[in-house]
Amino acid sequence: MLEKARENAKKGGFTNVEFRKGDIENLPVEDSSVDVVISNCVINLAPDKAKVFAETYRVLKTGGKLMVSDTVLIKPLPEDLKNDKDLLNGCVSGAILKEEYLNLLKQTGFTDITIHKETPAFLPDYGLSITFSAVK
Ligand SMILES: C[S@@+](CC[C@H](N)C(=O)[O-])C[C@H]1O[C@@H](n2cnc3c(N)ncnc32)[C@H](O)[C@@H]1O
């Protein structure tokens, strides 16, 4: 993905961008240095979502914005589905309950948490795709 991103930046003539390899639970970014964090369908894959939100909070400047599309659960997954690798790839089995997810954001210190869109996710009896923003 990094190679592809760098190729695309080159093709587009974008010289004011850089791409860093990192883990979402340990961002290779300095404290309070970022205006906006965006993420599409990655947080559900991270085992420690509290760490992800803490890292996001750490790197954002005060007033900085988080803009995310992710999958949450509308009800708990049965044990057999929790361990289903295809469902992890489908961004469902790593997801946590919507209420728990939003509470984690609040506990981290984020404010103005606004859900902009909700659509059924893969395995719609359990999964919900949400697009939301939040402010540090
Ligand atoms: C469903 S894809 C989404 C990719 C991209 N955000 C997009 O919108 O096309 C999930 C991506 O998350 C990455 N990923 C999974 N766990 C990660 C982690 N702990 N830290 C950083 N990236 C991770 C995977 O390598 C994969 O590229």
The ligand as a Tripos MOL2 file, in Angstrom:
@<TRIPOS>MOLECULE
LIG
   27    29     1     0     0
SMALL
NO_CHARGES

@<TRIPOS>ATOM
      1 C1         -9.9110   -2.9720    5.0710 C.3       1 LIG1
      2 S1         -8.2870   -2.3980    4.7260 S.3       1 LIG1
      3 C2         -8.5630   -0.6600    4.5700 C.3       1 LIG1
      4 C3         -7.4670   -0.0180    3.8040 C.3       1 LIG1
      5 C4         -7.5970    1.4960    3.5220 C.3       1 LIG1
      6 N1         -7.7950    2.2320    4.7480 N.3       1 LIG1
      7 C5         -8.6910    1.7700    2.5290 C.2       1 LIG1
      8 O1         -9.6270    2.4820    2.8610 O.co2     1 LIG1
      9 O2         -8.5970    1.2860    1.4010 O.co2     1 LIG1
     10 C6         -7.5100   -2.5870    6.2850 C.3       1 LIG1
     11 C7         -6.0480   -2.1310    6.3100 C.3       1 LIG1
     12 O3         -5.6660   -2.0280    7.6800 O.3       1 LIG1
     13 C8         -4.3130   -2.4190    7.7980 C.3       1 LIG1
     14 N2         -4.0940   -2.7710    9.2090 N.ar      1 LIG1
     15 C9         -4.5650   -3.8190    9.9020 C.ar      1 LIG1
     16 N3         -4.1730   -3.7820   11.1840 N.ar      1 LIG1
     17 C10        -3.4060   -2.6550   11.3140 C.ar      1 LIG1
     18 C11        -2.6980   -2.0670   12.3910 C.ar      1 LIG1
     19 N4         -2.6810   -2.6180   13.6000 N.pl3     1 LIG1
     20 N5         -2.0210   -0.9210   12.1490 N.ar      1 LIG1
     21 C12        -2.0330   -0.3540   10.9340 C.ar      1 LIG1
     22 N6         -2.6880   -0.8550    9.8620 N.ar      1 LIG1
     23 C13        -3.3630   -1.9950   10.0490 C.ar      1 LIG1
     24 C14        -4.2050   -3.5820    6.8320 C.3       1 LIG1
     25 O4         -2.8840   -3.7870    6.4640 O.3       1 LIG1
     26 C15        -5.0660   -3.0880    5.6640 C.3       1 LIG1
     27 O5         -4.2690   -2.3580    4.7780 O.3       1 LIG1
@<TRIPOS>BOND
     1     1     2 1
     2     2     3 1
     3     2    10 1
     4     3     4 1
     5     4     5 1
     6     5     6 1
     7     5     7 1
     8     7     8 2
     9     7     9 1
    10    10    11 1
    11    11    12 1
    12    11    26 1
    13    12    13 1
    14    13    14 1
    15    13    24 1
    16    14    15 ar
    17    14    23 ar
    18    15    16 ar
    19    16    17 ar
    20    17    18 ar
    21    17    23 ar
    22    18    19 1
    23    18    20 ar
    24    20    21 ar
    25    21    22 ar
    26    22    23 ar
    27    24    25 1
    28    24    26 1
    29    26    27 1
@<TRIPOS>SUBSTRUCTURE
     1 LIG1         1 GROUP 0 **** ****
